Amino acid sequence: METHLSRKITVQMYLEMERNEEKENIADFLKERFSERYIVPFNDKSTKNGFIMMASACFTIESVESFWKGWSKSPNSALAFCQFFDRNNRFNFLRGYHESFYQNVRCGIMHQGETTGGWHVR
């Protein structure tokens, strides 16, 4: 039985793309994988939930930053949030708050199932 990394791509297929340096196909695969895992599950408005959506956003931020930096393992998840917020102007309102966001939103949701430190998800 083959292990799938996404709906269409198996481990073997990915390794072949990597070996052949198929950058465009790898980018398409990553888009498909992220979409399947982190975006498509929220398309049904009747089942949307802010907390699971925020948890998914946190997974996405850490993954994207790890890819961007070439980390095989994040050396410091709080640093990943800092660098992600600093690099992306869409999140400039969170600059300077990465430690608080990481601790009270990301860790709060991931470990306690709720935000802490006065942070709220709306």
Beta strands, then each sheet from edge to edge (+ up, - down):
end
